């Protein structure tokens, strides 16, 4: 068994990846209050919204206002999802620290999610990445469906690397590899990371697991053994993908922290504050969130 890393960095994506798929509207005041709670937890990066056209993600139509109203804590990096140059323009107005761009390793999922082929998406990604870099912003490239596609089935590491190569060539600083439908098992993590890490330094790789089949924690454990120290997660396990039928939310930040702290890995994040932030949103949505440690926290409070 390899030694665990001393420190793991968590990017909190619930304000974007969590809320984008909810049917209930969360008021701007509540979003701002919630993000401020997360800012006080010790999280080092928060992806606070998406600058996709409101027609596609109506729940995040207040992205600019949220970005301008949240209290920016020193030491916290505030990023947002941007689909194109217009979205980047709005995000820059709102004062982002970094931009996240997104596309899929699967042709069909990319077409449904972005309404473009992969080949048609590359020039858009190039323009957004290069403009963001000119503005001095760090850029993360999200690659979705890196293990399986809900429409095409298995995705090969070569298909993933094709997309990663282009995003990094355009100037992306790092890549977040997404198990969009939450189907992967540790052997698939082995296969992908062996291919990816033979090509790129591990510091450039972030893992983004959804927990549809309950495998996210196991997959994080396997990723840790490969030296991966950066993960995306969502408070309470909130979320899902509008273009991945049946996909559950990201792995719960609460549960990831319980794992990491139990292993003796530092994160700088206070578990109690994350539980309180999860409970805040659970009450606003009026439904139980899937985090196991949140359920335990509520039952013992």
C-alpha positions as CSV (number, residue, x, y, z in Angstrom):
1,X,0.0,0.0,0.0
2,X,1.4,3.4,-1.0
3,X,1.6,6.2,1.6
4,X,-1.3,8.7,1.5
5,X,-0.4,12.3,0.5
6,X,0.1,14.8,3.3
7,X,-2.4,17.2,1.8
8,X,-5.3,17.1,-0.6
9,X,-7.0,20.1,-2.2
10,X,-10.8,20.0,-2.6
11,X,-12.6,22.3,-5.1
12,X,-16.1,22.9,-3.9
13,X,-18.4,22.7,-6.9
14,X,-21.9,22.6,-5.3
15,X,-22.8,26.2,-6.1
16,X,-22.4,25.4,-9.8
17,X,-22.5,21.7,-10.4
18,X,-24.9,21.1,-7.6
19,X,-27.5,23.8,-8.2
20,X,-27.5,23.6,-12.0
21,X,-29.7,20.4,-12.0
22,X,-32.1,21.4,-9.3
23,X,-35.8,22.1,-10.1
24,X,-36.2,24.5,-7.2
25,X,-35.0,28.1,-7.6
26,X,-32.6,29.2,-4.8
27,X,-32.7,32.9,-4.3
28,X,-29.7,35.1,-5.0
29,X,-29.6,36.1,-1.3
30,X,-29.5,32.4,-0.3
31,X,-26.8,31.6,-2.8
32,X,-24.7,34.4,-1.6
33,X,-25.2,33.5,2.1
34,X,-24.4,29.8,1.3
35,X,-21.2,30.6,-0.7
36,X,-20.1,32.9,2.1
37,X,-20.5,29.9,4.5
38,X,-18.4,27.8,2.3
39,X,-15.8,30.5,2.1
40,X,-15.4,30.3,5.9
41,X,-14.9,26.6,6.0
42,X,-11.3,26.5,4.9
43,X,-12.1,25.4,1.3
44,X,-9.4,26.9,-1.0
45,X,-11.4,27.0,-4.3
46,X,-15.1,27.4,-4.9
47,X,-16.7,27.2,-8.3
48,X,-19.6,29.5,-7.6
49,X,-21.6,29.6,-10.7
50,X,-21.9,29.1,-14.5
51,X,-22.0,31.8,-17.2
52,X,-23.9,29.6,-19.6
53,X,-26.9,31.3,-21.2
54,X,-29.8,31.3,-18.8
55,X,-32.0,29.5,-21.3
56,X,-29.9,26.4,-20.8
57,X,-29.2,26.7,-17.0
58,X,-32.0,28.9,-15.6
59,X,-31.1,28.2,-12.0
60,X,-27.8,30.0,-12.4
61,X,-29.1,33.0,-14.3
62,X,-28.0,35.3,-11.5
63,X,-24.3,34.4,-11.9
64,X,-23.1,38.0,-12.4
65,X,-25.0,39.3,-9.3
66,X,-23.8,36.4,-7.2
67,X,-20.2,36.9,-8.3
68,X,-20.4,40.6,-7.4
69,X,-22.1,40.1,-4.0
70,X,-20.2,37.2,-2.4
71,X,-17.6,38.1,0.2
72,X,-14.2,37.2,-1.3
73,X,-12.1,35.7,1.3
74,X,-8.3,36.0,1.1
75,X,-6.8,32.6,0.3
76,X,-10.0,31.4,-1.5
77,X,-10.0,31.1,-5.3
78,X,-13.3,31.9,-6.9
79,X,-13.9,30.3,-10.3
80,X,-16.8,29.8,-12.7
81,X,-17.8,27.8,-15.7
82,X,-17.7,29.7,-19.0
83,X,-18.9,28.2,-22.3
84,X,-17.7,30.8,-24.8
85,X,-16.2,34.3,-25.1
86,X,-19.4,36.0,-24.2
87,X,-19.7,34.0,-21.1
88,X,-16.1,34.8,-20.3
89,X,-16.8,38.5,-20.7
90,X,-19.6,38.3,-18.2
91,X,-17.5,36.2,-15.8
92,X,-14.7,38.8,-15.9
93,X,-17.2,41.5,-15.1
94,X,-18.2,39.5,-12.1
95,X,-14.6,39.3,-10.9
96,X,-13.7,35.6,-11.3
97,X,-10.2,34.5,-10.3
98,X,-10.3,31.6,-12.7
99,X,-12.3,30.1,-15.6
100,X,-13.4,26.6,-16.2
101,X,-14.1,25.4,-19.8
102,X,-15.9,22.2,-20.6
103,X,-16.3,19.6,-23.3
104,X,-16.7,15.8,-23.5
105,X,-14.5,12.9,-24.6
106,X,-17.7,11.4,-26.1
107,X,-18.9,12.8,-29.4
108,X,-22.6,12.2,-28.7
109,X,-22.5,13.7,-25.2
110,X,-20.5,16.7,-26.4
111,X,-23.2,17.2,-29.1
112,X,-26.0,17.0,-26.6
113,X,-24.3,19.1,-24.0
114,X,-22.7,21.8,-26.2
115,X,-24.6,21.3,-29.5
116,X,-21.3,21.0,-31.3
117,X,-19.1,18.2,-32.4
118,X,-15.7,17.8,-30.7
119,X,-14.0,19.2,-33.7
120,X,-16.3,22.2,-33.7
121,X,-15.8,22.8,-30.0
122,X,-12.0,23.0,-30.1
123,X,-11.8,26.5,-31.7
124,X,-14.3,27.8,-29.1
125,X,-12.1,26.3,-26.3
126,X,-9.0,27.8,-27.8
127,X,-10.4,31.3,-28.0
128,X,-11.8,31.2,-24.4
129,X,-8.7,29.8,-22.9
130,X,-6.4,32.2,-24.7
131,X,-8.5,35.2,-23.8
132,X,-8.7,34.2,-20.2
133,X,-5.0,33.7,-20.0
134,X,-4.4,37.1,-21.5
135,X,-6.5,38.5,-18.6
136,X,-4.2,36.7,-16.2
137,X,-6.8,34.0,-15.2
138,X,-6.0,30.4,-14.4
139,X,-8.0,28.0,-16.6
140,X,-9.2,24.5,-15.8
141,X,-10.4,22.2,-18.7
142,X,-13.2,19.9,-17.7
143,X,-13.4,16.7,-19.7
144,X,-16.7,14.9,-19.2
145,X,-17.5,11.2,-19.8
146,X,-13.9,10.0,-19.4
147,X,-14.9,6.5,-18.5
148,X,-18.4,5.9,-19.9
149,X,-20.9,7.8,-22.0
150,X,-24.7,7.4,-21.5
151,X,-25.1,7.2,-25.2
152,X,-21.9,5.5,-26.6
153,X,-20.8,3.2,-23.7
154,X,-17.1,2.8,-22.9
155,X,-14.7,5.6,-23.7
156,X,-11.1,4.7,-24.3
157,X,-8.1,6.5,-22.7
158,X,-7.0,7.5,-26.2
159,X,-10.3,9.4,-26.7
160,X,-9.7,11.3,-23.4
161,X,-6.1,12.1,-24.2
162,X,-7.1,13.5,-27.6
163,X,-9.2,16.2,-25.8
164,X,-6.7,16.8,-23.0
165,X,-3.9,17.3,-25.5
166,X,-5.8,20.1,-27.2
167,X,-6.9,21.8,-24.1
168,X,-3.4,21.8,-22.6
169,X,-1.9,22.9,-25.9
170,X,-4.3,25.9,-26.0
171,X,-3.0,26.9,-22.5
172,X,-5.3,25.3,-19.9
173,X,-3.4,25.0,-16.6
174,X,-5.0,21.8,-15.5
175,X,-7.5,19.2,-16.5
176,X,-10.5,17.8,-14.4
177,X,-11.4,14.3,-15.5
178,X,-15.1,13.7,-15.0
179,X,-16.9,10.4,-14.3
180,X,-20.1,12.2,-15.5
181,X,-22.5,9.3,-15.0
182,X,-20.9,7.8,-12.0
183,X,-20.2,4.4,-13.5
184,X,-16.5,3.9,-13.0
185,X,-14.9,1.3,-10.8
186,X,-11.3,1.3,-9.6
187,X,-10.0,-0.9,-12.4
188,X,-11.2,1.8,-14.9
189,X,-9.4,4.4,-12.8
190,X,-6.2,2.3,-13.1
191,X,-6.5,2.1,-16.8
192,X,-7.2,5.8,-17.4
193,X,-4.6,7.2,-14.9
194,X,-1.9,4.9,-16.1
195,X,-2.4,6.3,-19.6
196,X,-2.9,9.9,-18.5
197,X,0.0,10.0,-16.0
198,X,2.4,8.6,-18.5
199,X,1.7,11.7,-20.6
200,X,1.1,14.6,-18.1
201,X,2.4,15.4,-14.6
202,X,0.0,14.4,-11.8
203,X,-0.1,18.0,-10.6
204,X,-2.1,18.9,-13.7
205,X,-4.8,16.3,-13.1
206,X,-8.0,16.8,-11.0
207,X,-10.5,13.9,-10.5
208,X,-14.2,14.6,-10.6
209,X,-16.4,11.6,-9.5
210,X,-20.1,11.4,-9.4
211,X,-21.6,8.9,-7.0
212,X,-24.5,7.3,-9.0
213,X,-23.5,3.8,-8.1
214,X,-21.8,4.4,-4.8
215,X,-18.2,4.0,-6.2
216,X,-16.9,7.5,-5.9
217,X,-15.1,7.0,-2.5
218,X,-13.5,3.8,-3.8
219,X,-12.4,5.6,-6.9
220,X,-10.9,8.5,-4.9
221,X,-9.0,6.0,-2.8
222,X,-7.5,4.5,-6.0
223,X,-6.7,7.9,-7.4
224,X,-4.8,8.8,-4.1
225,X,-2.7,5.7,-4.7
226,X,-1.6,7.2,-8.0
227,X,-0.5,10.4,-6.3
228,X,-3.6,12.5,-7.3
229,X,-4.1,15.2,-4.7
230,X,-6.8,17.4,-6.2
231,X,-10.5,16.5,-6.3
232,X,-13.8,18.2,-7.1
233,X,-16.7,17.5,-4.7
234,X,-20.1,18.9,-3.8
235,X,-21.4,19.8,-0.4
236,X,-24.1,17.2,0.6
237,X,-23.6,15.3,-2.7
238,X,-25.8,17.9,-4.4
239,X,-26.1,17.8,-8.2
240,X,-26.3,15.8,-11.4
241,X,-25.8,16.5,-15.1
242,X,-28.8,17.7,-17.2
243,X,-27.3,15.8,-20.2
244,X,-26.5,12.6,-18.5
245,X,-29.7,10.7,-17.8
246,X,-29.8,9.1,-14.3
247,X,-26.5,10.6,-13.1
248,X,-26.4,11.4,-9.4
249,X,-24.5,14.4,-7.9
250,X,-20.8,14.7,-7.3
251,X,-19.3,12.8,-4.4
252,X,-20.2,14.6,-1.2
253,X,-17.6,16.9,0.2
254,X,-18.7,15.9,3.7
255,X,-17.9,12.2,2.9
256,X,-14.6,12.9,1.2
257,X,-13.5,14.9,4.2
258,X,-14.5,12.1,6.6
259,X,-12.3,9.7,4.5
260,X,-9.3,12.0,4.1
261,X,-9.2,13.1,7.7
262,X,-9.6,9.5,8.8
263,X,-6.6,8.6,6.8
264,X,-4.6,11.4,8.4
265,X,-4.6,13.6,5.2
266,X,-4.9,17.3,5.8
267,X,-7.3,19.5,3.8
268,X,-7.5,22.7,5.8
269,X,-11.3,22.3,5.8
270,X,-13.5,22.2,8.9
271,X,-15.9,19.3,8.6
272,X,-18.4,20.9,11.0
273,X,-18.7,24.0,8.8
274,X,-19.2,21.9,5.7
275,X,-22.0,20.0,7.5
276,X,-23.6,23.3,8.5
277,X,-23.4,24.5,4.9
278,X,-24.9,21.2,3.6
279,X,-27.7,21.4,6.2
280,X,-28.5,25.0,5.1
281,X,-29.0,24.0,1.5
282,X,-30.9,20.8,2.5
283,X,-33.4,23.0,4.4
284,X,-33.7,25.4,1.5
285,X,-34.3,22.7,-1.0
286,X,-36.7,20.8,1.3
287,X,-35.2,17.4,0.6
288,X,-32.6,15.1,2.0
289,X,-29.2,15.3,0.4
290,X,-27.4,12.0,-0.3
291,X,-24.3,12.6,1.9
292,X,-24.0,9.7,4.4
293,X,-22.0,11.8,7.0
294,X,-24.6,14.6,6.7
295,X,-27.4,12.1,7.6
296,X,-25.4,11.0,10.6
297,X,-24.7,14.6,11.6
298,X,-28.4,15.4,11.5
299,X,-29.4,12.2,13.4
300,X,-26.9,12.9,16.2
301,X,-27.4,16.7,16.5
